[in-house]
Amino acid sequence: MGNLLRRYWHPVAPVAELEDRPTKQVRLLGEDLVLYKDKRGTYGLLDQYCPHRRANLFHGLVENTGLRCSYHGWRFDEAGMCIEQPFEDALRTTNSYRGKIRTRAYAVREKAGLLWAYLGPDPAPCLWDWDLYYARGFKYVSIARAPCNWLQCQENSVDPVHFEWLHQNWSLHRAGQPYGPKHTHIAFDEHEFGITYRRILSNTNEQHDLWRIGRVCLWPTCLFVGNSFNWNVPIDDETTLRVSWWIHPLRGTRPYEQGRIPYWYAPVKDANGYWIIDGGSHQDIVAMISQGAIADRSREHLGQSDRGIVMLRRIFANDLDRVAAGGDPKGVLRDESRNHRIALPYVPAELAAPDAIVPASRVGMSEQPREISDELERAWRAHADDA
């Protein structure tokens, strides 16, 4: 499965984080790496350890071109080539040894306030350019670490019935209130970029947007719900980085330009060591990690509510066969002429400007920093009276 996942771009850090500090330790697909931004503004993703004496490049010196190891000064560019060895260069007019040194290096691109990494074979596919990235509104990124395998996180993205219990009835029961509407019908439609799931509740019908339009399980590791993308980035077999990109729509039509997209790393436990269970994203994490670090699917008993899970597993199995045969898996886009503001189906109400500021803790993750909530409030108030 790791070979399959290397065929895709993965979000690994906010752009703003590398503005705060130009180096960052990254673990992705079981590899320990260092992400950096040099003084030219070029990004690189290198093996975490210098090939000279294995010092950690996280402590390296960012220079005009590349990253220099702070131990003996060897310098590497974004392609992983050693471009300077101070002592060896001083001894030799022509240092052929330097040209033989290369460290692992992977492609990095910037998109929508995030930095994306590609660890697969060349040529790299297109980095998806989703239409929502250009929508008008205040955007922010939240990140959390879930101690479980990415696949059980992604299976949650194609499981509509869990909304009824995990995000509705669990909270109602804790509040001493009766259970809410029940699911009566669910359906799943495969398309180029994933699976759309649709549902009817006991208080809706076939005219409702959740049935007519639905929501998108976006290939290979994302859930798209109209006002957010939620990626389940595989750190290793037992750890997932939950990267969520949110947009808070603003009222009116007056132009709004946002520069830096802020971010924060959200805790998954409270001060007493208990899992945080308020808010949809936290509830998802609790359910997913409760299955174990790697869910034991040999002990499952699937039912009709799990038709989306069965479809997802079948598609991944087919993807494995296609990659083994030398082909591209699902969702890979190679035609750059198509890669411009790609539209995804969404329920309009999810991208409508609300009448009040929606706290991040309600729709996203807890402990949003005060400076981010203040910035959102300023943007909201500046457009609150727009017609």
C-alpha positions as CSV (number, residue, x, y, z in Angstrom):
1,M,0.0,0.0,0.0
2,G,2.9,2.3,0.6
3,N,4.0,2.0,-3.0
4,L,0.5,3.0,-4.0
5,L,0.4,6.1,-1.7
6,R,3.7,7.3,-3.2
7,R,1.8,8.0,-6.5
8,Y,0.0,10.9,-4.8
9,W,0.9,14.4,-3.4
10,H,0.4,14.7,0.4
11,P,0.1,17.9,2.5
12,V,2.9,17.9,5.0
13,A,3.0,21.5,6.5
14,P,1.4,24.9,6.3
15,V,3.3,27.4,4.2
16,A,3.1,29.8,7.2
17,E,5.0,27.3,9.4
18,L,8.1,27.5,7.2
19,E,7.8,31.3,7.4
20,D,8.0,31.0,11.2
21,R,10.9,28.6,11.2
22,P,12.6,27.6,7.9
23,T,13.3,23.9,8.8
24,K,10.8,21.2,10.0
25,Q,11.1,17.6,10.8
26,V,8.6,15.6,8.8
27,R,7.8,11.9,8.9
28,L,5.9,10.7,5.9
29,L,5.2,7.1,4.6
30,G,7.6,5.8,7.2
31,E,10.5,8.1,6.2
32,D,12.2,10.6,8.4
33,L,12.8,13.8,6.4
34,V,13.6,17.5,6.8
35,L,11.5,20.1,5.0
36,Y,13.2,23.5,4.5
37,K,12.8,26.9,2.8
38,D,16.1,28.5,1.6
39,K,16.6,32.2,1.4
40,R,15.6,32.3,-2.3
41,G,12.2,30.9,-1.3
42,T,12.9,27.5,-2.7
43,Y,11.5,24.5,-0.8
44,G,13.3,21.2,-0.3
45,L,12.6,17.9,1.4
46,L,15.7,15.9,2.3
47,D,16.6,12.8,4.2
48,Q,16.7,13.9,7.9
49,Y,20.3,12.8,8.4
50,C,23.3,14.2,6.6
51,P,25.1,11.5,4.5
52,H,28.5,12.7,6.0
53,R,28.3,11.7,9.6
54,R,24.5,11.4,10.0
55,A,23.9,14.6,11.9
56,N,20.3,15.8,11.9
57,L,19.7,18.4,9.1
58,F,16.8,19.8,11.1
59,H,19.5,21.8,12.9
60,G,21.0,22.8,9.5
61,L,21.7,26.4,8.3
62,V,19.4,27.7,5.6
63,E,21.4,29.6,3.0
64,N,20.7,31.4,-0.2
65,T,20.8,28.1,-2.0
66,G,20.0,24.9,-0.1
67,L,20.6,23.6,3.4
68,R,23.9,23.3,5.2
69,C,24.7,20.7,7.8
70,S,25.6,22.5,11.0
71,Y,28.1,19.8,12.0
72,H,30.8,20.1,9.2
73,G,29.2,22.5,6.8
74,W,28.3,20.1,3.9
75,R,25.6,21.9,1.8
76,F,22.8,20.3,-0.2
77,D,20.3,21.7,-2.8
78,E,16.7,20.8,-3.2
79,A,17.6,17.9,-5.6
80,G,19.7,16.3,-2.8
81,M,23.1,17.1,-4.5
82,C,26.0,18.0,-2.3
83,I,27.0,21.4,-3.6
84,E,29.7,22.3,-1.0
85,Q,32.1,20.5,1.3
86,P,34.1,23.3,2.9
87,F,37.2,21.4,4.1
88,E,37.4,19.1,1.1
89,D,36.9,22.0,-1.3
90,A,39.8,23.9,0.3
91,L,42.1,21.0,-0.2
92,R,41.3,20.4,-3.8
93,T,40.9,22.7,-6.8
94,T,38.6,20.2,-8.3
95,N,36.6,18.1,-5.7
96,S,35.3,15.2,-7.7
97,Y,34.3,13.5,-4.4
98,R,31.6,16.0,-3.7
99,G,29.9,15.2,-7.0
100,K,29.5,11.6,-5.8
101,I,27.5,12.6,-2.7
102,R,23.8,12.8,-2.9
103,T,21.0,12.4,-0.3
104,R,17.4,11.4,-0.7
105,A,15.3,14.3,-1.9
106,Y,11.7,14.7,-2.8
107,A,9.6,17.2,-4.7
108,V,7.8,20.0,-2.8
109,R,5.1,22.3,-4.1
110,E,3.1,25.1,-2.6
111,K,-0.7,25.1,-3.0
112,A,-3.6,26.7,-1.0
113,G,-1.4,27.7,1.9
114,L,0.0,24.2,2.3
115,L,3.2,22.5,1.3
116,W,2.8,19.2,-0.5
117,A,5.3,16.4,-0.9
118,Y,5.6,13.7,-3.6
119,L,7.6,10.6,-2.8
120,G,6.9,8.6,-5.9
121,P,8.5,7.9,-9.3
122,D,8.9,10.5,-12.0
123,P,7.1,12.1,-13.6
124,A,5.0,13.5,-10.8
125,P,1.3,13.9,-11.5
126,C,-0.6,17.2,-11.3
127,L,-1.1,18.6,-7.8
128,W,-4.9,19.0,-7.8
129,D,-6.2,22.6,-8.1
130,W,-9.6,22.5,-6.4
131,D,-12.1,25.2,-7.0
132,L,-12.7,25.8,-3.3
133,Y,-9.1,27.1,-2.9
134,Y,-10.2,30.3,-4.7
135,A,-13.5,30.8,-2.8
136,R,-14.1,34.1,-0.9
137,G,-13.7,33.7,2.8
138,F,-11.3,33.5,5.8
139,K,-9.1,30.4,5.5
140,Y,-7.1,28.5,8.2
141,V,-5.5,25.2,8.7
142,S,-5.7,22.9,11.8
143,I,-3.5,19.8,12.3
144,A,-3.7,17.0,14.7
145,R,-1.9,13.7,15.2
146,A,-4.0,10.5,15.4
147,P,-2.2,7.4,16.8
148,C,-3.7,5.0,14.3
149,N,-3.4,3.8,10.7
150,W,-4.5,6.2,7.9
151,L,-6.9,3.7,6.2
152,Q,-9.3,3.4,9.1
153,C,-9.4,7.3,9.1
154,Q,-10.2,7.3,5.4
155,E,-12.9,4.6,5.8
156,N,-14.6,7.0,8.1
157,S,-14.9,9.4,5.2
158,V,-17.2,7.1,3.3
159,D,-19.4,6.1,6.2
160,P,-22.5,8.3,6.3
161,V,-24.4,6.4,9.1
162,H,-21.7,7.3,11.7
163,F,-23.0,10.9,11.5
164,E,-26.2,9.8,13.1
165,W,-24.6,8.2,16.0
166,L,-21.1,9.7,16.6
167,H,-21.9,13.3,15.7
168,Q,-25.6,13.4,16.7
169,N,-26.8,10.8,19.1
170,W,-23.7,10.6,21.2
171,S,-23.9,14.3,22.1
172,L,-27.7,14.1,22.6
173,H,-27.4,11.1,24.9
174,R,-24.8,12.9,27.0
175,A,-27.1,15.9,27.2
176,G,-30.0,13.7,28.3
177,Q,-32.0,14.3,25.1
178,P,-33.7,11.8,22.8
179,Y,-32.0,10.5,19.7
180,G,-32.3,12.5,16.5
181,P,-33.4,11.6,12.9
182,K,-32.5,8.2,11.5
183,H,-30.9,7.3,8.2
184,T,-33.4,5.6,5.9
185,H,-31.5,5.4,2.6
186,I,-27.8,5.7,1.6
187,A,-26.1,5.5,-1.8
188,F,-22.6,5.6,-3.2
189,D,-21.4,6.8,-6.6
190,E,-17.9,6.3,-7.8
191,H,-16.3,9.1,-10.0
192,E,-12.9,10.1,-11.2
193,F,-11.6,11.6,-8.0
194,G,-13.3,9.4,-5.4
195,I,-16.7,8.4,-4.1
196,T,-19.8,10.5,-3.5
197,Y,-22.0,9.3,-0.7
198,R,-25.7,10.4,-0.4
199,R,-28.2,9.9,2.3
200,I,-31.8,10.4,3.3
201,L,-32.8,10.9,6.9
202,S,-36.2,10.4,8.5
203,N,-36.8,14.1,8.4
204,T,-35.6,14.6,4.8
205,N,-36.5,13.3,1.3
206,E,-35.0,12.8,-2.2
207,Q,-35.2,16.6,-2.8
208,H,-32.7,17.3,0.0
209,D,-29.2,18.3,-1.0
210,L,-27.6,15.5,1.0
211,W,-29.3,13.1,-1.3
212,R,-29.2,15.1,-4.6
213,I,-25.6,16.2,-4.2
214,G,-24.0,14.4,-1.3
215,R,-20.4,14.6,0.0
216,V,-17.1,13.5,-1.4
217,C,-14.6,10.9,-0.2
218,L,-11.7,12.4,-2.1
219,W,-9.0,10.0,-3.3
220,P,-6.9,8.8,-1.8
221,T,-6.9,10.2,1.8
222,C,-9.4,13.1,2.0
223,L,-12.9,14.0,2.9
224,F,-14.4,17.1,1.3
225,V,-17.5,18.6,2.9
226,G,-18.1,21.9,1.1
227,N,-16.3,24.2,3.6
228,S,-13.3,22.0,4.3
229,F,-10.8,19.5,3.1
230,N,-9.7,16.9,5.7
231,W,-6.7,14.8,4.7
232,N,-5.5,11.7,6.5
233,V,-1.8,11.9,5.8
234,P,0.0,8.6,6.4
235,I,3.0,9.2,8.8
236,D,3.6,5.5,9.2
237,D,1.6,2.4,9.7
238,E,0.3,3.5,13.1
239,T,0.2,7.2,12.9
240,T,-1.9,9.7,10.8
241,L,-1.5,13.4,10.5
242,R,-5.0,14.9,10.2
243,V,-4.6,18.1,8.1
244,S,-7.7,20.2,7.7
245,W,-8.1,23.2,5.5
246,W,-11.1,25.3,6.4
247,I,-12.9,28.3,4.9
248,H,-15.2,30.6,6.8
249,P,-17.4,32.3,4.2
250,L,-17.9,36.1,4.6
251,R,-21.1,38.0,3.8
252,G,-21.6,40.1,0.7
253,T,-19.5,40.3,-2.5
254,R,-17.0,43.0,-1.7
255,P,-13.5,41.6,-2.5
256,Y,-11.6,40.0,0.4
257,E,-7.9,39.2,0.1
258,Q,-6.2,37.1,2.7
259,G,-2.4,36.9,2.7
260,R,-1.0,34.4,5.2
261,I,-3.2,31.4,6.0
262,P,-2.8,30.8,9.7
263,Y,-2.5,27.4,11.3
264,W,-2.3,25.6,14.6
265,Y,-1.6,22.1,15.9
266,A,-4.6,20.9,17.9
267,P,-4.3,18.6,20.9
268,V,-6.4,15.4,20.9
269,K,-6.3,15.0,24.7
270,D,-7.3,17.5,27.4
271,A,-5.3,18.6,30.4
272,N,-6.3,15.5,32.4
273,G,-5.3,13.1,29.6
274,Y,-8.8,12.3,28.4
275,W,-9.6,12.3,24.6
276,I,-11.4,15.4,23.6
277,I,-14.9,14.5,22.4
278,D,-16.5,17.8,21.6
279,G,-16.6,18.8,17.9
280,G,-17.0,16.6,14.9
281,S,-13.3,16.2,14.1
282,H,-12.4,15.2,17.6
283,Q,-15.2,12.7,17.7
284,D,-13.9,11.2,14.5
285,I,-10.4,10.8,15.9
286,V,-11.7,9.1,19.1
287,A,-13.7,6.6,17.1
288,M,-10.8,5.9,14.7
289,I,-8.2,5.4,17.4
290,S,-10.6,3.2,19.4
291,Q,-10.3,0.6,16.7
292,G,-6.6,0.1,17.6
293,A,-3.4,1.3,16.0
294,I,-4.3,-0.9,13.0
295,A,-7.9,-2.1,12.9
296,D,-8.2,-5.9,12.9
297,R,-10.5,-6.3,9.9
298,S,-10.6,-10.1,10.2
299,R,-12.9,-9.6,13.2
300,E,-15.4,-7.2,11.6
301,H,-19.0,-8.0,10.7
302,L,-20.0,-5.6,8.0
303,G,-23.6,-4.7,7.3
304,Q,-25.6,-2.7,4.8
305,S,-24.4,0.6,6.3
306,D,-20.9,-0.4,5.3
307,R,-21.4,-0.5,1.5
308,G,-19.2,2.5,1.1
309,I,-16.4,0.8,3.0
310,V,-16.6,-2.3,0.8
311,M,-16.5,0.0,-2.3
312,L,-13.5,1.9,-1.0
313,R,-11.6,-1.3,-0.2
314,R,-12.4,-2.8,-3.6
315,I,-11.1,0.3,-5.4
316,F,-7.9,0.3,-3.4
317,A,-7.4,-3.4,-4.3
318,N,-7.8,-2.5,-7.9
319,D,-5.4,0.4,-7.6
320,L,-2.8,-2.0,-6.2
321,D,-3.2,-4.2,-9.3
322,R,-2.9,-1.2,-11.6
323,V,0.2,0.1,-10.0
324,A,1.8,-3.3,-10.1
325,A,1.1,-3.4,-13.8
326,G,2.7,-0.1,-14.4
327,G,-0.4,2.1,-14.5
328,D,-1.8,5.0,-12.6
329,P,-4.2,4.5,-9.6
330,K,-7.5,6.3,-9.2
331,G,-7.5,10.1,-8.9
332,V,-4.1,10.7,-10.5
333,L,-4.3,13.6,-13.0
334,R,-1.7,14.1,-15.6
335,D,-3.4,16.5,-18.0
336,E,-2.3,20.0,-16.7
337,S,-4.9,21.6,-19.0
338,R,-7.6,20.1,-16.9
339,N,-6.0,21.1,-13.6
340,H,-7.5,24.5,-13.1
341,R,-10.2,25.2,-10.5
342,I,-11.6,21.7,-10.6
343,A,-15.1,21.8,-9.3
344,L,-16.3,19.2,-6.7
345,P,-20.0,18.7,-5.7
346,Y,-21.0,20.3,-2.4
347,V,-24.1,21.2,-0.5
348,P,-24.6,25.0,-1.0
349,A,-25.6,25.5,2.7
350,E,-22.1,24.3,3.7
351,L,-20.5,27.2,1.8
352,A,-23.1,29.9,2.6
353,A,-22.0,32.8,4.8
354,P,-23.4,32.3,8.3
355,D,-25.2,35.0,10.3
356,A,-22.5,34.8,13.0
357,I,-19.0,33.7,13.5
358,V,-18.8,29.9,13.8
359,P,-16.2,28.9,16.4
360,A,-13.5,26.6,15.1
361,S,-14.0,24.3,18.1
362,R,-17.5,23.6,16.8
363,V,-16.7,22.7,13.2
364,G,-13.0,21.9,13.5
365,M,-10.4,21.4,16.2
366,S,-10.1,22.7,19.7
367,E,-7.8,25.4,21.1
368,Q,-7.7,27.7,18.1
369,P,-5.1,30.4,19.0
370,R,-6.6,33.7,20.0
371,E,-4.7,35.6,17.3
372,I,-6.5,33.4,14.6
373,S,-9.9,33.9,16.1
374,D,-9.3,37.6,16.4
375,E,-8.2,37.8,12.8
376,L,-11.4,35.9,11.8
377,E,-13.5,38.3,13.8
378,R,-11.9,41.3,12.2
379,A,-12.6,39.9,8.7
380,W,-16.1,39.0,9.7
381,R,-17.0,42.4,11.2
382,A,-15.5,44.2,8.1
383,H,-18.0,42.4,5.9
384,A,-20.9,41.9,8.3
385,D,-23.0,44.7,6.9
386,D,-22.4,43.8,3.3
387,A,-25.6,43.2,1.3
